[in-house]
């Protein structure tokens, strides 16, 4: 995978956060913690990144991505007992809307960090 090194660094940061914080905090707490870890590794990261959704060239909605790393990888953070299909679909929709190539769904779960990596299909509809 083209972005394997970058996503491995990000996942390593998630494990550092989990090892220090454990389970049970709000997603916003994990978001702030992982931002600190990402920046400590020299990665650029923005939080609460607004994304416009377009249809036929017109804006039809907005949503907020939790974190964007290196202007490339979208992170969607969760703190739930178990990930649902809807969480994965949400991340895929973010990739399609932004044209970003890869996303990570990171769940700070009771039993540890759960990771789902999603790659945008090359045949995704263009975003005008």
C-alpha positions as CSV (number, residue, x, y, z in Angstrom):
1,X,0.0,0.0,0.0
2,X,1.3,3.4,-1.0
3,X,0.4,5.1,2.3
4,X,1.4,2.2,4.6
5,X,4.3,4.0,6.4
6,X,2.2,7.0,7.1
7,X,-0.8,5.0,8.4
8,X,1.5,2.8,10.5
9,X,2.9,6.0,12.2
10,X,-0.7,7.2,12.9
11,X,-1.8,3.8,14.3
12,X,1.3,3.8,16.5
13,X,0.2,7.2,17.9
14,X,-3.3,5.8,18.6
15,X,-1.8,2.9,20.6
16,X,0.4,5.4,22.6
17,X,-2.7,7.4,23.5
18,X,-4.7,4.3,24.4
19,X,-1.8,2.9,26.5
20,X,-1.8,6.2,28.5
21,X,-5.5,7.0,28.6
22,X,-7.3,3.7,28.4
23,X,-11.0,3.3,27.6
24,X,-13.9,5.5,28.6
25,X,-13.1,9.1,27.6
26,X,-15.1,11.1,25.1
27,X,-13.9,11.2,21.5
28,X,-12.9,14.8,21.9
29,X,-10.3,13.8,24.6
30,X,-8.8,11.2,22.3
31,X,-8.7,13.7,19.5
32,X,-6.7,16.1,21.5
33,X,-4.3,13.4,22.7
34,X,-3.7,11.9,19.3
35,X,-3.0,15.4,17.9
36,X,-0.3,15.8,20.4
37,X,1.2,12.4,19.5
38,X,1.0,13.1,15.8
39,X,2.8,16.4,16.1
40,X,5.5,14.8,18.4
41,X,6.3,12.4,15.5
42,X,6.6,15.4,13.1
43,X,3.4,14.9,11.2
44,X,1.1,17.8,10.4
45,X,-2.4,17.4,11.6
46,X,-5.5,19.5,11.5
47,X,-8.6,18.8,13.6
48,X,-12.3,19.4,12.9
49,X,-11.7,19.9,9.2
50,X,-14.8,21.2,7.4
51,X,-15.7,19.3,4.2
52,X,-18.2,20.4,1.6
53,X,-20.4,17.8,-0.1
54,X,-21.4,18.6,-3.7
55,X,-23.9,17.2,-6.1
56,X,-24.0,18.3,-9.7
57,X,-21.6,21.1,-8.8
58,X,-23.8,22.5,-6.0
59,X,-23.1,22.4,-2.3
60,X,-25.7,20.1,-0.7
61,X,-24.1,19.6,2.7
62,X,-21.2,20.0,5.1
63,X,-19.6,17.7,7.5
64,X,-16.5,17.8,9.8
65,X,-13.7,15.3,9.6
66,X,-12.1,14.7,13.0
67,X,-8.5,14.9,11.9
68,X,-6.6,15.3,8.6
69,X,-3.0,14.1,8.6
70,X,-0.4,15.4,6.1
71,X,-3.3,16.7,4.0
72,X,-3.7,13.0,3.0
73,X,-5.2,10.7,5.6
74,X,-8.6,11.3,7.2
75,X,-9.0,10.1,10.7
76,X,-12.4,9.3,12.1
77,X,-12.2,8.7,15.8
78,X,-14.7,6.7,17.9
79,X,-15.0,5.7,21.5
80,X,-17.6,3.0,21.4
81,X,-17.8,-0.7,22.6
82,X,-18.0,-1.9,19.0
83,X,-17.7,-0.4,15.6
84,X,-20.7,-0.5,13.3
85,X,-20.9,-0.7,9.5
86,X,-22.3,2.9,9.6
87,X,-19.0,4.1,11.0
88,X,-17.1,2.6,8.1
89,X,-19.6,4.0,5.6
90,X,-19.2,7.4,7.1
91,X,-15.4,7.3,6.5
92,X,-15.8,6.1,2.9
93,X,-18.2,8.9,2.3
94,X,-15.6,11.4,3.6
95,X,-13.0,9.9,1.2
96,X,-15.3,10.2,-1.7
97,X,-16.3,13.8,-0.8
98,X,-12.8,15.0,-0.4
99,X,-10.9,12.9,-3.0
100,X,-8.4,12.0,-0.2
101,X,-6.8,8.6,-0.9
102,X,-7.0,6.9,2.5
103,X,-8.7,7.0,5.8
104,X,-8.4,5.4,9.2
105,X,-11.3,4.6,11.5
106,X,-9.8,4.5,15.0
107,X,-11.9,3.2,17.9
108,X,-10.7,3.6,21.4
109,X,-12.7,0.6,22.6
110,X,-12.9,-1.2,25.9
111,X,-10.6,-4.0,24.8
112,X,-8.0,-1.8,23.0
113,X,-7.6,0.2,19.8
114,X,-9.6,-1.0,16.8
115,X,-8.4,0.1,13.4
116,X,-10.2,0.0,10.0
117,X,-8.3,1.3,7.0
118,X,-10.3,2.5,4.0
119,X,-8.9,3.4,0.5
120,X,-10.8,5.5,-1.9
121,X,-11.8,3.6,-5.1
122,X,-10.1,5.1,-8.2
123,X,-13.5,5.0,-9.9
124,X,-15.2,7.2,-7.4
125,X,-17.4,9.9,-8.9
126,X,-15.6,13.2,-9.4
127,X,-16.3,16.0,-7.0
128,X,-16.8,19.3,-9.0
